[in-house]
Structures are given as C-alpha cells and as structure tokens.
Amino acid sequence: MSLAIALGAAIALAQLPSHTERRIAGPPPERLGPALCVERALEETDLAEHDAVLLCQMARDDGPVDCYQRARRNTGLQKHNLLRLCSPSFYPPVVPLPY
C-alpha cells in the first residue's frame, strides 16, 4: 500500500507546472541575501561577525562585500566609514513612489 502511495505522489509531482516543481522549503531566494553576504564577508574579509552583520543588513546579494573590498583597496577610509559607504542599511535603495 505505501508503495502505491509513493508512486501516486511521484506521478502527481511530475504533473505539476514547471514553476512549482522544485520548490524547496525555506525562505525565498531573495531573502537569503543577507545570510550569503555575511558568510562571504566572514570568509573573505577581516571583519568581525558584528561588523559583517552591519555590512550586510538589507543586502539583496553579496554586493556589499565587493564594495567593501574595493573601497578598502582604493581609499584610505577607516572601517566604520567603509561600512557606512557599502551597507545598504545606511542608504537603502530609493524606490520611486507611484502617483
């Protein structure tokens, strides 16, 4: 009986539309931006965990890490100013309001 249920579930899954076929449990990919950013910041920079979280708050991807590394190489800014420059939480993206 359980084999029949499993086979029925597999057939039902195969018949789902393509946009729902491989839905993985957990947050949508766009909500993973800060986590991916923090992980990369901890691996590739000298930032402590607290500073990596500050850098990556509200990040959509790991772009703030690229900004931090580039600005660190090319400017004489101190760490706190680099975090302010590159973190989207200090200067969130401007979204035009509908009229």
Summary of the structure (lengths in Angstrom):
residues: 99
radius of gyration: 20.8
end to end distance: 59.3
largest distance: 69.7
contacts: 219
relative contact order: 0.11
helix: 61%
strand: 0%
